[in-house]
Amino acid sequence: MSNIENKKIHWYRPWAGRHPWAWIPSSFLAKGLSTVVLMTLTLIAFKRLGLYNADITLYVSWLYLPWVMKPLWTPLVRMVLTRRSWMLITELVIGAALGGVAFSFPAQGSVQWILFLFWVMSFASAIHDTTADSMFRVASTPRARSSYGGISSVFYRLSMLLGQGALVMVVGNMETITRNVRGSWTFLFWLLAILYLVLFVINLLLLPGHVDTGDKRRVLFADYWQRVTEPVVHFFRRPDWWRVALFVGLFILPEALSCKVSVLFFIDAGHAGGLGLSPQEYGFAMGTIGVFGMTIGGILGGMAVHRRGIGWWRWYMVAAFTLCNVLYLYLAYVMPSNLLVIAVVAFLRQLAFAFGLTYYVVSMLHLSRNEQGEMRPANLSVLMAIATLALMVPGWVSGYLQEIFGYVTFYKGVLCTSVFTFFAAWLLRVDPMAGKRERRHP
């Protein structure tokens, strides 16, 4: 092949290398969609298969394990292949796992095999999540990261709208039309598998490679062990490590108990204490209206912190975070049948949740800085592992507690655990100006 023909075929490569617009949309859509599948669609799918809430929350909570183990496998991933290679490999694995789920869904007694495939997908999703963020940092300048950071967030939110909203409504309508639950969800998972194949092809063509050479040295145990232990040692050498650990673990305890049960609460039958929404109604209320509320809450939280720092907003955000549980308790008491009322409450709940969570996220980012004030991803990975463990362990028993006490009493208990959120916020010692944007003088 002549050089001229080669240039014509690969005309997109220079453009893709220079412009993050070429690969950010597809990469962050793939990143967000896999998270939605694992943390939301699995709950609904298992419920439609007739599993008990206690089993569902236990099974889905175990899918957090790869994120808990992130400090162990991240150094090895970075030492073996390039970021681009890992992103492409994991997208193929996710697509294959979804295809396996689609193939297995119609069969009776296939829950264990489906759960195994979701667990494989969870590991691939965790690696893709890490490498996508790392690729974004490496393949763009600080100025470009500032300019295109909003784009990555937008496409991550779009993946939530697609996964929790549009696709759930599609499968719900298919259930109504065909009256075949397993067949409808089989179609959905085949659709997701094909979508990941398309995203793989797009990223194969557009992901930059010239800036991502990877670590060419041999993988030695000593090198790997040093990279694993260095951030852990750094964490425990902090004089306030116990304060930080308690803050990271306790702040989100109410959400850890309620996040999975709440999805089941929306779709559980009325005689079981749930709101009895169909999948398409859930997709509208939480997957569409709720996602808009979360987006607005995140924007408001970011603007507030940028203006005055997290110190000024601390108790307002903690109160907003607690309001989430009050709204769920309201729904469990009143049991409204009007979908519009449920959608409005879902909007307010997600808005308050995202606004309150801003304090937690900004604090985590500030705590991951080194002595020179530079943000270190390795330090952040340790904090994220603690946070994920704090989400995983309560999830093991949340469905069991709900089945014993019912939704109303369960949400009363969750609201009582909000005292740990206030205690964690009081306990943390962090710069009150953290997150505040510096004014640029002309």
N, C-alpha and C positions, 0 to 999 in steps of 0.2 A: 504494500500500500504506500502511495506517495505521501510526502509530508503535507502537501496541500490537502489531500483527501483526509488525512488524519486530523488536520486543523479544523476542517469543516465538520467532522463528526464530533469533535470534542470542543466545539465553540463555547459550550456552557461552562467548562471547567474554570477558566479564568474568572468569569463572572461570579460563579458560585464561591470561589475562594475569596473574592473581595466583598461580596454582599451577603450579610447574614439573612436577609430576606429570602435567599435561595433555599436555605435548609432549616431555619428556625421553625417555620410553621409545621412542617411535617414531623420534625424531631419532637417538638413539644406536644403536638397532638398525639403522637405515639406514646409519649411519656405519661400524659394525663389519662389517656383512655385506658391503659392497662391498670392504673390505680383505681379508676372508677369500676372497672370490671371486677377486680379482686375485692374491693371494700364495700361495694353496693350491689352490683348485679348478682354476685354469689349469694348474698343474703336472700334476695328476692327469688332467685332460681331454686335454692334449697327449700324455701318456704313453699313454692309452687309444687315441689316434689313431695310435700307432705311431711317434712321432717319437723321434729319438735324444736321449740325455740332454744332450749338448753343445748341441744346438739348443734344447732346452726351457729350460735355464738361461739361455742367451743371450737368448731372446725374452722370458722373464718378467722378467729383470733390467732390460730397457729400460722396463718399466712403472713403474720407480721414478723415471723422469725428471721427471714433473710435480712430485714432492716435492723433487727437487734444485733445480728452478727456482722453488720457492715464494717466495723473497725477491723475485723479479722480478714475479710476477703478483699477489701478495697486495695490494700498495698499489692496483693498478688495480681489482681486484675490489671493494675497499672504497670506492673513489671513484665507481664507476659505478652500482651498485644497492644495495639494502638487503640485510642478511643473510638476512632471510626470503625475499626474492625469489630469491637465489642458491641457498638450500637447496631451494626448490621446483623451480627450473629444473634443478638438477643431479640431483635425484631422477628427474625425467622423462627426462633424458638417459641416466642409468644404466639405467633401465627400457627405454628404446628400444634402447640398445646390447645389452643382454641379449636382447631380442627379436630383434635382428639376428643375434646369435650363434646363437640357437636356430633361426632360419630357415636359416642357412648351414651348420650342423653336419652335416646329412645328406649334403651335396654333397661329392664327391671333389675334392681340390685346392683346398679353401677355406681352408687354414691362414692364408695371407697376409691374406685378408679378415677372418677371425676375429681375428687378431692386431691389425689396424687398429681393429676395434671395441673390443677390450680396451684399446687405447691411448687411444681417445676416452673410454671409461669411466674410465680411470685419471685423466685430467685432471679429469673431473667429480667423481670420488671425492675427489681432493685438495682441490678447491674446497669441496666439501661438508664434508669433515673440518675445514677451517679455519673455515668460517662456523658450523658447529655448535658448536665450542668457543668462538668469539667470541660467539655468541648466548647461550650459557650464562653467560658473564661479564657481558654487558650486561644481560640480562633478569632477573637475580637479584641480590639484595643479597649483601654478603660473608657474612652469617650464613646466608642461603639456600644460597649456594655450598658452605659447609661442611656444611650439612645434606643437600643433595641431590647432593653430589659422589659419594657412595657409590652412589646410584641410577644415575647415568650409567655408572659403572664396572660395575655389575651387568648392565645391559642390553647394554653392550659385550661382556661375557663371554658373555652369552646368545646374542649374534649369532655368537660363535665356536662355541658348542655347536651351534647350528642349522646353520651353514655347514660346519664341519669334521666334525661328528658326524652329526646326524640326516639332513641332505640327502645326504651321501656314502653313508650306509648305505642310504638309499632308492634311490639310483641303482644301487648295487651289487646290491641285491636285484632290481631291475628287469632288470639285465643277466643275472642268473642265470635269472630266469623267462622272459624274452623271447628271450634269447641274441642281443640286438641292441644292441651297444654304442652306436652312433651314435644310435639311436632313444631309448635310455634317457637319454643326456646331452642330447638335444634337449628331452625332456620336462622335465628339471631346469632348463634355462635358460629355458624358457617359464614354469615355475613361479616362478622368481626374478623374471622380468620382471613377472608379475602381482603378485607380492608388493610390488615397488617402486611399482607403480601404486596399490596399496592404501595404502602408506605415504605416498605423495604426497597422496592424498585426505585422510588423517588429519591430516597436517601442514598442509594447506591450511585445514582447519577450526580447528586448535588452536594453530598457531604464533603467538606474540604479535607484534603489529605496532606497538603504540603506543610501545614503548620503543626501536624500531629505525628511526629516521628516515633514517639513512644520511648521506652527505656530499653536501649539495645544491649545492656550488659546482661550477663548470665544471672538467672534467678538462683541466688544463694540463700540458704536458710538464715544465715546471719543478717543479710540485708532485709529479708522479709520480717524477721523477728524484731529488728530495730524499728522498722516502720510501723509495726503493730504496737509495740510497747511504748514508743516515744510519746504519742498523744495521751496514752493512759497514765504514764508516769507524770507527764506535765499536769494532768488533771488533779492527781492526788497530791502533788506538791503545792497546790494552791492552799493558802491558809484557810480559805473559806470553802473548801471543797464540799464539806458536809451541808453547808447552806445551799450551795448550788445544786447538789444532788436532790435535796429535799424539795427545793423549788421546782426543778424539772419534773420530778415524779409526782408531787402532790397537787400542783396547780391544775393539772388536767384530769384529776381523779373523777370528778363528776361526768366529764365527757367520755372518759374511758368506760364508765359503767353504762352510759346511756346511748352511745353512738350506734351500736349495732341493734340494740333493743328497739330504738326509735324507728328504724326502718321497718322492723317487724310490726311495731305498733300501728303504723300507718296502713299496713295491708292485712293485718290480722282480722279475723271475723268479729262482728259485733258481739256475739255471744261469748267470745273469749276476751272481751274488753278492748279490742282494737277498733280502729276507725272504719275498717272494712273497705278501704279504697281498692279499686281495681288497679292493675299495673299502669293503665293509661292515665288514670286519675292521679296516681302517685307520681308518674312522670311529669304531669302538668304542675302539681302542687309543689313538690320538693325538687324535682329534676329540672324544672324551668323557672318558676317563680322564686323558689328557694335559692337557686343558683344566682339569679339576679340580685336577690337580697344579700347573699354572701359577697358578691362582687362589689356592691355599693358599700357594704360595711368595711370591706378591706380597703377600699379607696379612702373612705372617711377616716379610718384608723391611721392609714399612712400619712394623710394630710395633717391630721392632728399631731402626730408624733414629730413630723418634719417641722412643724411650727414651734412647738414648745418643749419637745423631748418627752420621754416616757414618764419621768418623775411627776410632772404636773397632771398627767392623765391616769396615773396608776389606779386610783380607787374608782374612777369612772369606768375604766375598762374592766376592772374586776367585777363591778356591779353589773355591767352589761353581760359579762360571761355567765354570771349567776342567773340573769333574766332568762336565759335559754331554758333552764330547768323549770322556772316558774311557768313559762308558756306551755311546755310539755305537760306539766301537771294540770294546767287549765284545760287542755284538750282532753286529758284522761278523765277529768271530772265532768265536763260539759258534754263530751261526745257529740260534737256538732255533725249534722248530716249534710250541711250546705258546703259544697266543694269550695265556693268562693271564700267562706269564712276560714276554712282550713288552709287555703292558699295564702290568705293574708297573714295568718298566724305563722305559717312556714316562712314567709318573707321576713317578718319581724324577727323571728327566731334566728334565722341565718344571718341577718344583718347584725343583730346583737352579738352573735357568736363570733363573726369575723372581726367586728370592732374590738371585742374583748380579747380575742386571740392575738391581736397586734402587740399587746404588751408582752405576751409570752414569747412571740417570735423575735421581736426586737431585742428583748433581754437575752435570748439564746445567742443571737448574732453578736451582741456586745460581749458576752461571756466567752465567746470562742476566740477573741483577740489575744494576741501574745503581748509580751511586755512592751513592745514597741508600738502597740496599737494597731497592728496589722491583723486582718481577719484570716484565720488559718482553717481551711476545710477539714484537716485532720482533727483539730480540736472540736469543731462543730459535729463531726461524725460521732465522737464519744457522747456528746450531749444528746444527739438525736437517737443514739442507741438506748440511752437511759429513758428518754421520752417514749420511744416505741415499746420498750419493756413495760413502762407504766401504762400504756394503752393495752398491751396484750394480756397481762395477767388478770386485771379485773374483767376483761372480756370473756375469760374462761368460765366465769361463774355468773355473769350478768343475766344470761337467758335462764339459768337455773333459778336465780333469785326471783326473776319476773314470774316464772311459772308457779312458784310457791306463794308469793304474796299478791300477785295481780298487778296490773299496770298502775293503778292509783297509788297503792302503798309503795310500789317500787319507785315511782317518781318522787314520792315524799322522802324516801330514803336518799335518793340521789340529791335532792335539794338540801338535805341535812349535811351531805358530804361537801357542800360548797364552803363550809367553814374551813376546810383544808386549803381551798383556793385562796381565801383571805389570809390564812396563816402563812402560806407559801409566799404571797406577795409582801407581807409584812416582814418575813424573815430575810428576804433577799436584800443584799446591799449592792446596788448598781448605780452607776452615774446617772443622776436624774436628767442630764442633758443628752443621754444616749438616744440616737436616732434623729436628733435635731439637725436640720440642714443648715450648713454654714452660709451666711450671706456673702454674696460675691460683690466686692466693692469695685466700681469702675476704675 
